[in-house]
Amino acid sequence: MGKTKHGQIHNNYFQRIFTDKEILKEFVIDTLGEDITESLKMEKIFIYVDTVVNDKLEQSRTDVRMIIPLKNGKGFICIIIEAKSTYSRDIARNGIDQVERYTHDTWDIDKKENKKYRTPVVAIILYNGEIEWDLGENVNDAYVGIENTKLMELFMSHKIKIVDLRKMKDEEIRGSINLTTPLFIMKYIREDITLISEKLEKLWKRYTQEEFNSLRFKLEHAEYIIKAKKDVSPEEVIKILKGKRVKEVFMTAVEKWEEKVEEKGRQDGILIGEKRGRQDGILLGLEKKAVEIARKMKIKGRDVSEIMEFTGLTQDEVEAI
């Protein structure tokens, strides 16, 4: 699967899961730590999504932004979460560029609203690429060639929090089942389905039956895995899966997915039928109108050739009127 296609699948999955308020809030608290988030009103977060489309009108990037008020009532903080599924120097530079752009955009809004302060911007990169992230975690890392530390201190420095799933041990991925499940799936998405199912089964054993029953987005989890493994059909996925809980989740999800596909097929069929019906009706109406015009022209004694040219009817059709 090409990078662009995988990127689209990854972006869609990331956007669907990490725009859920409870999952996002838990992820931010776990990533930044309670010593930082305790000063924020996490129950008052406002979420919005930035989606960038490339020249081919394909979704090339999805970022999630959060605006959170400070508990002291003196302002807000902006947290950006970017999902990266590929590794390259350009990706790192783009990430840093985006942090700077979001910072300046946010400060422009502050300026227009005549705020006395500037909103702090915090960046988190959620990375699940094949290669370990070693591309820096600071805006200053983009400035290559400047070795004078005193000079570097003059530059504005933004720390970027890198969450490298590949580097994290399984036991370090913690939290509720609705947070750990997508993180595990993103971590192992490039592995074969047997390993993914084994890892998920082991993960889900951490939780009680009640907690397991509370797992959300089952359909989205299944779709992400199946679409990322384009050479494996949903039926083959079910056969490969190992573990009682894994089979339970994916069998239910695949059934819902098949129902969704069938329903879309029915709706598409109805839309096609309606469109064809409208087109046939229009053609029939035009044909009747042409006959009516030809009849009036014949009454007025116009030549058959003139009537044919004006109405588009054939000679036999005009003579039959």
Backbone hydrogen bonds in HBPLUS format (Angstrom, degrees):
<---DONOR---> <-ACCEPTOR-->    atom                        ^
c    i                          cat <-CA-CA->   ^        H-A-AA   ^      H-
h    n   atom  resd res      DA  || num        DHA   H-A  angle D-A-AA Bond
n    s   type  num  typ     dist DA aas  dist angle  dist       angle   num
A0006-HIS N   A0002-GLY O   2.97 MM   4  6.20 173.0  1.97 159.0 161.2     1
A0007-GLY N   A0003-LYS O   2.77 MM   4  5.83 153.0  1.84 144.8 153.5     2
A0008-GLN N   A0004-THR O   2.94 MM   4  6.22 149.8  2.03 146.6 153.9     3
A0009-ILE N   A0005-LYS O   3.08 MM   4  6.41 164.6  2.10 154.6 157.7     4
A0010-HIS N   A0006-HIS O   2.85 MM   4  6.05 163.5  1.88 154.2 159.1     5
A0011-ASN N   A0007-GLY O   2.80 MM   4  5.94 161.8  1.83 148.8 154.1     6
A0012-ASN N   A0008-GLN O   2.93 MM   4  6.11 165.1  1.95 154.3 157.8     7
A0013-TYR N   A0009-ILE O   3.09 MM   4  6.27 161.1  2.12 146.8 151.9     8
A0014-PHE N   A0010-HIS O   2.86 MM   4  6.04 170.6  1.87 157.0 159.9     9
A0015-GLN N   A0011-ASN O   2.85 MM   4  5.97 166.9  1.87 152.7 156.5    10
A0016-ARG N   A0012-ASN O   3.04 MM   4  6.18 158.6  2.08 144.2 149.9    11
A0017-ILE N   A0013-TYR O   3.05 MM   4  6.24 165.5  2.07 158.7 161.6    12
A0018-PHE N   A0014-PHE O   2.83 MM   4  5.67 162.2  1.86 154.1 159.8    13
A0020-ASP N   A0017-ILE O   3.23 MM   3  5.78 160.4  2.27 112.9 117.3    14
A0024-LEU N   A0020-ASP O   2.91 MM   4  5.98 168.5  1.92 162.8 166.7    15
A0025-LYS N   A0021-LYS O   2.94 MM   4  6.00 159.7  1.98 144.6 150.6    16
A0026-GLU N   A0022-GLU O   3.06 MM   4  6.19 161.3  2.09 144.9 149.8    17
A0027-PHE N   A0023-ILE O   2.95 MM   4  6.15 157.6  2.00 149.0 155.5    18
A0028-VAL N   A0024-LEU O   2.98 MM   4  6.20 162.8  2.01 154.2 157.8    19
A0029-ILE N   A0025-LYS O   3.06 MM   4  6.24 165.2  2.08 150.4 154.4    20
A0030-ASP N   A0026-GLU O   2.96 MM   4  6.10 162.2  2.00 148.7 153.9    21
A0031-THR N   A0027-PHE O   2.86 MM   4  5.96 150.8  1.95 145.4 154.0    22
A0032-LEU N   A0028-VAL O   2.87 MM   4  5.85 173.7  1.88 154.6 156.7    23
A0033-GLY N   A0029-ILE O   2.85 MM   4  5.29 140.3  2.01 130.3 141.8    24
A0036-ILE N   A0033-GLY O   3.14 MM   3  5.70 151.7  2.23 111.3 118.8    25
A0037-THR N   A0033-GLY O   3.08 MM   4  6.36 174.2  2.08 155.7 156.0    26
A0038-GLU N   A0034-GLU O   2.89 MM   4  5.36 138.8  2.06 137.0 141.8    27
A0039-SER N   A0036-ILE O   3.35 MM   3  6.22 167.6  2.37 119.8 123.0    28
A0040-LEU N   A0037-THR O   2.97 MM   3  5.17 163.7  2.00 113.6 116.9    29
A0071-LYS N   A0039-SER O   2.97 MM  32  5.56 173.2  1.97 141.2 140.6    30
A0041-LYS N   A0069-PRO O   2.90 MM  28  5.57 171.3  1.91 167.9 166.2    31
A0044-LYS N   A0041-LYS O   2.91 MM   3  5.56 164.8  1.93 122.6 127.3    32
A0046-PHE N   A0067-ILE O   3.01 MM  21  5.18 151.0  2.10 141.6 150.7    33
A0067-ILE N   A0046-PHE O   2.93 MM  21  5.18 155.5  2.00 145.2 153.3    34
A0048-TYR N   A0065-ARG O   3.01 MM  17  5.48 159.2  2.05 154.8 159.0    35
A0065-ARG N   A0048-TYR O   2.89 MM  17  5.48 173.1  1.89 173.9 175.2    36
A0050-ASP N   A0063-ASP O   2.87 MM  13  5.13 170.1  1.88 154.1 157.6    37
A0063-ASP N   A0050-ASP O   2.85 MM  13  5.13 164.9  1.87 153.3 158.5    38
A0052-VAL N   A0061-ARG O   2.88 MM   9  5.15 165.6  1.90 149.7 154.5    39
A0060-SER N   A0052-VAL O   2.81 MM   8  5.72 158.2  1.86 152.8 160.1    40
A0061-ARG N   A0052-VAL O   3.39 MM   9  5.15 148.1  2.50 139.8 137.5    41
A0054-ASN N   A0058-GLU O   2.86 MM   4  5.48 162.5  1.90 155.0 155.8    42
A0057-LEU N   A0054-ASN O   2.94 MM   3  5.26 153.4  2.01 119.4 121.0    43
A0064-VAL N   A0081-ILE O   2.97 MM  17  5.16 172.9  1.98 152.4 153.6    44
A0081-ILE N   A0064-VAL O   2.77 MM  17  5.16 160.1  1.81 158.8 164.4    45
A0066-MET N   A0079-ILE O   2.81 MM  13  5.07 150.4  1.90 146.2 155.7    46
A0079-ILE N   A0066-MET O   2.87 MM  13  5.07 158.6  1.92 143.7 150.9    47
A0068-ILE N   A0077-ILE O   2.91 MM   9  5.32 167.7  1.93 157.7 161.9    48
A0077-ILE N   A0068-ILE O   2.80 MM   9  5.32 145.2  1.92 144.8 156.3    49
A0070-LEU N   A0075-GLY O   2.87 MM   5  5.66 167.9  1.88 148.3 145.5    50
A0073-GLY N   A0070-LEU O   3.05 MM   3  5.49 162.6  2.08 113.5 118.3    51
A0078-CYS N   A0120-PRO O   2.89 MM  42  6.17 177.0  1.89 170.2 171.2    52
A0122-VAL N   A0078-CYS O   2.78 MM  44  6.19 163.4  1.80 163.3 168.9    53
A0080-ILE N   A0122-VAL O   2.79 MM  42  6.20 163.0  1.82 164.8 170.6    54
A0124-ILE N   A0080-ILE O   2.77 MM  44  6.04 151.6  1.84 160.0 169.9    55
A0082-GLU N   A0124-ILE O   2.90 MM  42  6.34 160.7  1.93 162.0 167.6    56
A0126-LEU N   A0082-GLU O   2.75 MM  44  6.04 161.5  1.78 164.9 171.0    57
A0084-LYS N   A0126-LEU O   2.93 MM  42  6.16 163.7  1.96 147.3 150.6    58
A0128-ASN N   A0084-LYS O   2.98 MM  44  6.50 158.0  2.03 162.7 169.9    59
A0092-ALA N   A0088-SER O   3.15 MM   4  6.54 158.5  2.20 149.7 154.5    60
A0093-ARG N   A0089-ARG O   2.89 MM   4  6.20 167.8  1.91 154.6 157.8    61
A0094-ASN N   A0090-ASP O   2.73 MM   4  5.87 160.9  1.77 151.6 157.6    62
A0095-GLY N   A0091-ILE O   2.88 MM   4  6.08 153.6  1.95 145.1 152.4    63
A0096-ILE N   A0092-ALA O   3.00 MM   4  6.33 159.1  2.05 151.5 156.4    64
A0097-ASP N   A0093-ARG O   2.75 MM   4  6.01 159.1  1.79 152.1 158.9    65
A0098-GLN N   A0094-ASN O   2.80 MM   4  6.01 154.7  1.86 149.4 155.9    66
A0099-VAL N   A0095-GLY O   3.08 MM   4  6.37 151.2  2.17 143.9 151.2    67
A0100-GLU N   A0096-ILE O   3.09 MM   4  6.42 162.7  2.12 152.0 155.8    68
A0101-ARG N   A0097-ASP O   2.82 MM   4  6.10 156.2  1.88 149.1 156.8    69
A0102-TYR N   A0098-GLN O   2.81 MM   4  5.98 168.4  1.82 153.9 156.6    70
A0103-THR N   A0099-VAL O   2.93 MM   4  6.09 153.5  2.00 145.0 152.9    71
A0104-HIS N   A0100-GLU O   2.96 MM   4  6.23 165.8  1.98 152.7 155.1    72
A0105-ASP N   A0101-ARG O   2.83 MM   4  6.04 159.3  1.87 152.7 159.3    73
A0106-THR N   A0102-TYR O   2.86 MM   4  5.95 160.6  1.90 146.7 152.0    74
A0107-TRP N   A0103-THR O   2.91 MM   4  6.16 156.0  1.96 147.8 154.9    75
A0108-ASP N   A0104-HIS O   2.85 MM   4  6.01 144.4  1.97 143.0 152.6    76
A0109-ILE N   A0105-ASP O   3.15 MM   4  6.48 150.9  2.24 143.9 150.6    77
A0110-ASP N   A0106-THR O   3.03 MM   4  6.40 156.2  2.09 144.6 151.4    78
A0111-LYS N   A0107-TRP O   2.89 MM   4  6.12 154.2  1.96 145.3 151.9    79
A0112-LYS N   A0108-ASP O   2.93 MM   4  6.22 160.9  1.96 149.2 153.8    80
A0113-GLU N   A0109-ILE O   2.95 MM   4  6.15 146.5  2.07 148.2 157.3    81
A0115-LYS N   A0110-ASP O   2.95 MM   5  5.28 174.6  1.95 157.8 156.2    82
A0114-ASN N   A0111-LYS O   2.96 MM   3  4.98 158.3  2.01 106.8 111.1    83
A0161-LYS N   A0123-ALA O   2.91 MM  38  6.15 164.9  1.93 158.9 153.8    84
A0125-ILE N   A0161-LYS O   2.84 MM  36  6.25 159.7  1.88 157.4 163.0    85
A0163-VAL N   A0125-ILE O   2.82 MM  38  5.98 176.8  1.82 166.7 165.8    86
A0127-TYR N   A0163-VAL O   2.95 MM  36  5.97 166.0  1.97 147.3 152.0    87
A0165-LEU N   A0127-TYR O   3.01 MM  38  6.15 155.9  2.06 168.1 171.7    88
A0160-ILE N   A0137-GLU O   2.78 MM  23  4.85 171.5  1.79 137.3 134.5    89
A0141-ASP N   A0138-ASN O   2.86 MM   3  5.36 152.8  1.93 113.3 122.1    90
A0139-VAL N   A0158-HIS O   3.03 MM  19  5.35 155.5  2.09 144.0 151.9    91
A0142-ALA N   A0139-VAL O   3.04 MM   3  5.83 167.3  2.05 121.8 125.9    92
A0143-TYR N   A0140-ASN O   3.03 MM   3  5.46 156.7  2.08 111.3 118.3    93
A0152-MET N   A0148-ASN O   2.99 MM   4  6.32 156.1  2.04 150.3 157.7    94
A0153-GLU N   A0149-THR O   2.98 MM   4  6.22 142.0  2.13 143.0 152.4    95
A0154-LEU N   A0151-LEU O   3.02 MM   3  5.45 148.7  2.12 108.2 117.5    96
A0155-PHE N   A0152-MET O   3.00 MM   3  5.44 152.0  2.08 110.5 118.7    97
A0167-LYS N   A0164-ASP O   3.06 MM   3  5.49 131.9  2.30 107.6 119.3    98
A0168-MET N   A0164-ASP O   3.24 MM   4  6.52 137.2  2.43 145.2 157.3    99
A0168-MET N   A0165-LEU O   3.21 MM   3  5.12 131.2  2.46  93.5 106.5   100
A0172-GLU N   A0169-LYS O   2.89 MM   3  5.26 146.7  2.00 110.4 121.1   101
A0173-ILE N   A0170-ASP O   3.11 MM   3  5.50 154.3  2.18 108.5 116.2   102
A0179-LEU N   A0176-SER O   3.08 MM   3  5.42 153.3  2.15 108.6 116.6   103
A0180-THR N   A0176-SER O   3.00 MM   4  6.25 174.6  2.00 167.5 166.9   104
A0181-THR N   A0177-ILE O   3.18 MM   4  5.75 154.8  2.25 131.0 137.6   105
A0183-LEU N   A0179-LEU O   3.44 MM   4  6.61 160.3  2.49 147.7 153.3   106
A0184-PHE N   A0180-THR O   2.87 MM   4  6.02 157.1  1.92 154.6 159.9   107
A0185-ILE N   A0181-THR O   3.00 MM   4  6.22 164.5  2.02 154.7 159.1   108
A0186-MET N   A0182-PRO O   2.88 MM   4  6.02 161.8  1.92 147.5 152.4   109
A0187-LYS N   A0183-LEU O   2.94 MM   4  6.05 147.5  2.05 139.3 148.6   110
A0188-TYR N   A0184-PHE O   3.02 MM   4  6.24 155.2  2.08 152.8 157.8   111
A0189-ILE N   A0185-ILE O   2.90 MM   4  5.53 106.1  2.46 143.7 158.2   112
A0191-GLU N   A0188-TYR O   2.92 MM   3  5.38 161.0  1.96 119.2 125.6   113
A0196-ILE N   A0192-ASP O   3.14 MM   4  6.48 161.6  2.17 151.1 156.8   114
A0197-SER N   A0193-ILE O   2.88 MM   4  6.06 164.3  1.90 153.3 156.6   115
A0198-GLU N   A0194-THR O   3.01 MM   4  6.24 154.8  2.08 145.4 152.6   116
A0199-LYS N   A0195-LEU O   2.89 MM   4  6.09 161.6  1.93 154.6 159.0   117
A0200-LEU N   A0196-ILE O   2.94 MM   4  6.17 158.9  1.99 150.8 156.7   118
A0201-GLU N   A0197-SER O   2.91 MM   4  6.03 160.0  1.95 147.1 152.8   119
A0202-LYS N   A0198-GLU O   3.03 MM   4  6.20 159.5  2.07 145.7 151.1   120
A0203-LEU N   A0199-LYS O   2.90 MM   4  6.10 154.8  1.96 143.5 151.2   121
A0204-TRP N   A0200-LEU O   2.81 MM   4  6.01 166.9  1.83 155.7 158.4   122
A0205-LYS N   A0201-GLU O   3.20 MM   4  6.37 127.4  2.49 136.2 148.2   123
A0205-LYS N   A0202-LYS O   3.32 MM   3  5.31 141.1  2.48  95.2 105.8   124
A0206-ARG N   A0203-LEU O   2.98 MM   3  5.74 162.9  2.01 119.6 125.3   125
A0207-TYR N   A0204-TRP O   3.17 MM   3  5.59 157.0  2.23 108.5 114.8   126
A0212-PHE N   A0208-THR O   2.85 MM   4  6.11 158.5  1.89 152.1 158.7   127
A0213-ASN N   A0209-GLN O   2.88 MM   4  6.06 152.8  1.95 146.1 153.2   128
A0214-SER N   A0211-GLU O   3.05 MM   3  5.15 142.2  2.19  98.4 109.8   129
A0215-LEU N   A0212-PHE O   3.13 MM   3  5.55 166.9  2.15 116.4 118.7   130
A0221-HIS N   A0217-PHE O   2.98 MM   4  6.26 158.6  2.03 154.5 160.1   131
A0222-ALA N   A0218-LYS O   3.03 MM   4  6.26 166.5  2.05 152.5 155.7   132
A0223-GLU N   A0219-LEU O   2.88 MM   4  6.06 165.4  1.90 153.4 157.9   133
A0224-TYR N   A0220-GLU O   2.99 MM   4  6.05 161.5  2.03 146.5 151.3   134
A0225-ILE N   A0221-HIS O   3.20 MM   4  6.45 165.8  2.22 150.3 153.2   135
A0226-ILE N   A0222-ALA O   2.96 MM   4  6.13 171.2  1.97 157.7 160.5   136
A0227-LYS N   A0223-GLU O   2.83 MM   4  5.85 166.0  1.85 153.6 157.9   137
A0228-ALA N   A0224-TYR O   2.97 MM   4  5.99 150.5  2.06 141.3 149.7   138
A0229-LYS N   A0225-ILE O   3.04 MM   4  6.22 134.7  2.26 139.2 150.9   139
A0229-LYS N   A0226-ILE O   3.20 MM   3  5.08 129.2  2.48  91.1 104.4   140
A0232-VAL N   A0229-LYS O   2.99 MM   3  5.73 166.6  2.00 130.1 132.4   141
A0236-GLU N   A0233-SER O   3.07 MM   3  5.18 117.2  2.48  99.5 114.6   142
A0237-VAL N   A0233-SER O   2.96 MM   4  6.28 150.6  2.05 152.3 161.5   143
A0238-ILE N   A0234-PRO O   3.13 MM   4  6.44 158.0  2.18 148.4 152.4   144
A0239-LYS N   A0235-GLU O   3.26 MM   4  6.58 153.5  2.33 142.2 148.8   145
A0240-ILE N   A0236-GLU O   3.02 MM   4  6.24 149.3  2.11 148.1 156.2   146
A0241-LEU N   A0237-VAL O   3.00 MM   4  6.14 151.4  2.08 155.9 162.9   147
A0247-LYS N   A0243-GLY O   3.05 MM   4  6.17 166.9  2.06 151.1 154.6   148
A0248-GLU N   A0244-LYS O   3.04 MM   4  6.23 157.0  2.09 146.2 153.1   149
A0249-VAL N   A0245-ARG O   2.99 MM   4  6.20 164.0  2.01 152.4 155.3   150
A0250-PHE N   A0246-VAL O   2.98 MM   4  6.15 176.5  1.98 159.4 160.5   151
A0251-MET N   A0247-LYS O   2.90 MM   4  5.73 158.3  1.94 146.1 152.3   152
A0252-THR N   A0248-GLU O   3.34 MM   4  6.29 162.3  2.37 138.4 143.2   153
A0253-ALA N   A0249-VAL O   2.99 MM   4  6.17 158.4  2.03 145.6 152.5   154
A0254-VAL N   A0250-PHE O   2.81 MM   4  5.85 165.8  1.83 149.1 152.8   155
A0255-GLU N   A0251-MET O   3.07 MM   4  6.16 157.0  2.13 142.3 148.5   156
A0256-LYS N   A0252-THR O   3.10 MM   4  6.38 158.5  2.15 146.1 151.6   157
A0257-TRP N   A0253-ALA O   2.84 MM   4  6.08 151.9  1.92 147.3 156.3   158
A0258-GLU N   A0254-VAL O   2.84 MM   4  6.07 160.8  1.87 152.7 156.7   159
A0259-GLU N   A0255-GLU O   3.00 MM   4  6.27 154.6  2.07 145.3 152.4   160
A0260-LYS N   A0256-LYS O   2.87 MM   4  6.11 152.4  1.95 144.9 153.0   161
A0261-VAL N   A0257-TRP O   2.84 MM   4  6.18 155.9  1.90 152.9 159.2   162
A0262-GLU N   A0258-GLU O   2.89 MM   4  6.10 161.6  1.92 148.5 153.6   163
A0263-GLU N   A0259-GLU O   2.87 MM   4  6.06 159.3  1.91 148.2 154.1   164
A0264-LYS N   A0260-LYS O   2.93 MM   4  6.15 156.3  1.98 145.8 152.5   165
A0265-GLY N   A0261-VAL O   2.91 MM   4  6.17 150.9  1.99 144.8 153.1   166
A0266-ARG N   A0262-GLU O   2.91 MM   4  6.27 153.1  1.98 148.8 155.8   167
A0267-GLN N   A0263-GLU O   2.88 MM   4  6.17 163.4  1.91 152.4 156.9   168
A0268-ASP N   A0264-LYS O   2.79 MM   4  5.98 158.8  1.83 149.8 156.0   169
A0269-GLY N   A0265-GLY O   2.91 MM   4  6.08 152.3  1.98 142.1 150.1   170
A0270-ILE N   A0266-ARG O   2.91 MM   4  6.23 152.9  1.98 148.4 155.8   171
A0271-LEU N   A0267-GLN O   2.90 MM   4  6.16 162.3  1.93 151.2 155.9   172
A0272-ILE N   A0268-ASP O   2.85 MM   4  6.06 158.8  1.89 149.4 155.3   173
A0273-GLY N   A0269-GLY O   2.90 MM   4  6.06 158.2  1.95 144.1 150.6   174
A0274-GLU N   A0270-ILE O   2.81 MM   4  6.07 158.5  1.86 151.5 157.5   175
A0275-LYS N   A0271-LEU O   2.88 MM   4  6.06 157.8  1.93 146.2 152.6   176
A0276-ARG N   A0272-ILE O   2.86 MM   4  6.10 163.9  1.89 151.9 156.3   177
A0277-GLY N   A0273-GLY O   2.84 MM   4  5.98 154.2  1.90 144.8 152.8   178
A0278-ARG N   A0274-GLU O   2.88 MM   4  6.15 157.2  1.93 147.9 153.5   179
A0279-GLN N   A0275-LYS O   2.91 MM   4  6.18 160.6  1.95 149.7 155.4   180
A0280-ASP N   A0276-ARG O   2.79 MM   4  6.00 163.1  1.81 153.0 157.5   181
A0281-GLY N   A0277-GLY O   2.87 MM   4  6.02 154.3  1.94 144.5 152.2   182
A0282-ILE N   A0278-ARG O   2.88 MM   4  6.13 155.0  1.95 148.2 154.8   183
A0283-LEU N   A0279-GLN O   2.94 MM   4  6.20 162.9  1.97 151.1 155.5   184
A0284-LEU N   A0280-ASP O   2.87 MM   4  6.06 157.7  1.92 147.4 153.9   185
A0285-GLY N   A0281-GLY O   2.89 MM   4  6.05 156.6  1.94 145.4 152.1   186
A0286-LEU N   A0282-ILE O   2.89 MM   4  6.15 157.5  1.94 151.1 157.0   187
A0287-GLU N   A0283-LEU O   2.92 MM   4  6.13 154.7  1.99 145.7 152.9   188
A0288-LYS N   A0284-LEU O   3.02 MM   4  6.27 159.7  2.06 149.7 154.4   189
A0289-LYS N   A0285-GLY O   2.99 MM   4  6.19 155.7  2.05 145.7 152.8   190
A0290-ALA N   A0286-LEU O   2.93 MM   4  6.19 154.3  2.00 147.8 154.3   191
A0291-VAL N   A0287-GLU O   3.08 MM   4  6.38 155.7  2.14 148.3 154.1   192
A0292-GLU N   A0288-LYS O   2.97 MM   4  6.23 156.3  2.03 147.9 154.5   193
A0293-ILE N   A0289-LYS O   2.97 MM   4  6.23 158.2  2.02 150.8 156.3   194
A0294-ALA N   A0290-ALA O   2.93 MM   4  6.11 159.4  1.97 147.2 153.1   195
A0295-ARG N   A0291-VAL O   2.94 MM   4  6.15 152.9  2.02 146.8 153.6   196
A0296-LYS N   A0292-GLU O   3.20 MM   4  6.50 158.3  2.25 145.7 150.3   197
A0297-MET N   A0293-ILE O   2.96 MM   4  6.23 153.0  2.04 149.1 157.2   198
A0298-LYS N   A0294-ALA O   2.93 MM   4  6.16 151.3  2.02 147.8 155.1   199
A0299-ILE N   A0295-ARG O   3.09 MM   4  6.35 152.8  2.17 145.0 152.1   200
A0300-LYS N   A0296-LYS O   3.14 MM   4  6.41 142.9  2.28 137.7 147.2   201
A0302-ARG N   A0297-MET O   3.03 MM   5  5.52 170.2  2.04 153.4 150.7   202
A0301-GLY N   A0298-LYS O   2.93 MM   3  4.95 156.6  1.98 102.0 109.0   203
A0307-ILE N   A0303-ASP O   3.03 MM   4  6.37 155.5  2.09 148.7 155.6   204
A0308-MET N   A0304-VAL O   2.85 MM   4  6.10 159.3  1.89 154.3 160.2   205
A0309-GLU N   A0305-SER O   3.02 MM   4  6.22 158.3  2.07 143.5 148.9   206
A0310-PHE N   A0306-GLU O   3.00 MM   4  6.15 151.6  2.08 143.9 151.7   207
A0311-THR N   A0307-ILE O   2.88 MM   4  5.95 159.4  1.92 154.5 159.1   208
A0312-GLY N   A0308-MET O   2.84 MM   4  5.27 147.7  1.94 138.0 145.7   209
A0318-VAL N   A0314-THR O   2.99 MM   4  6.29 155.7  2.05 150.0 156.4   210
A0319-GLU N   A0315-GLN O   2.90 MM   4  6.12 166.4  1.91 156.6 160.5   211
A0320-ALA N   A0316-ASP O   2.97 MM   4  6.05 135.3  2.17 139.7 151.1   212
A0321-ILE N   A0318-VAL O   3.19 MM   3  5.49 155.9  2.26 106.2 113.4   213
